[in-house]
Amino acid sequence: MAGGAGLFKFIKPNNRPQPVDIQSAVGWGVVALTGAVWVVQPFDWVKKTFFEKPEPEN
């Protein structure tokens, strides 16, 4: 395994995330959220929850 250990001297992982990594993660998160909403399509729940006012109780 001596040859394998020498290989890791050239391949050092950079542990700090780069700005492009963060942008990519945010972008894929937006895509995943949009895809999930498109698949589920909870428009009736969104309309009832956020746009319709509840009737006052007497």
Secondary structure, DSSP 8 states (H G I E B T S, - for coil): -HHHHHHHHH-----S--HHHHHHHHHHHHHHHHHHHHHH--HHHHIIIIIS------
